[in-house]
Amino acid sequence: MSKYAFPAIFRWDEEEQVYDVTFPNIENCFTAGENQPEALENAADALALILCDMEDEHAVIPLPAPLDTLSAGEKGFVSLVAADTDAYREIIERENNPIKYARKQAGLNIKMLAELLGAPYRTVQEWNAGRRLPPPWVQRLIVEKIEANA
């Protein structure tokens, strides 16, 4: 639950026509992109995801390797990639359960939200837990109502 910066190695793969991205200090953290901007964006996403998992598992997060010790070869480059696990978790929560996210942002508890929507408490409780969510278009309407009353 912090901010990090780790070096990543970006290598052009002629056969696949993508930049392969690896993080030398972090096991199983790799991605790719069709161009440099996409590879950098995907690298930040992959790094944030793996660091969130490591934090959740209370795993030891290694120190970043010094940039001057890394080489990407002729058709590659080394770059620092930043990750903010708190911001990443917020994005994931907003995407996975927009009703819960909007409720929390508005400072409403489940009972208050049920009253605002005129919905049964148990139904709102299920939505909050991520079970039996309404269709996406209904979720958008609920979020709009929460935001309008915040």
LINFEN-V668971 format. One record per backbone hydrogen bond with DSSP energy under -1.0 kcal/mol. NH is the residue of the N-H (numbers start at 1). CO is the residue of the C=O. Records with the same first field share a line. If there is no record, write none. Layout:
BEGIN
NH=CO, CO
END
This chain:
BEGIN
4=83
6=81
8=79
9=22
10=77
11=20
12=75
13=18
17=13
18=13
19=33
20=11
21=31
22=9
23=29
29=26
31=21
33=19
39=35
40=36
41=37
42=38
43=39
44=40
45=41
46=42
47=43
48=44
49=45
50=46
51=47
52=48
53=49
54=50
55=51
56=52
57=53
58=55
59=54
69=66
70=67
77=10
79=8
81=6
83=4
85=2
88=84
89=85
90=86
91=87
92=88
93=89
94=90
95=91
96=92
97=93
101=97
102=98
103=99
104=100
105=101
106=102
108=103
113=109
114=110
115=111
116=112
117=113
118=114
119=114
124=120
125=121
126=122
127=123
128=124
129=125
130=127
131=126
139=135
140=136
141=137
142=138
143=139
144=140
145=141
146=142
147=143
148=144
149=145
END
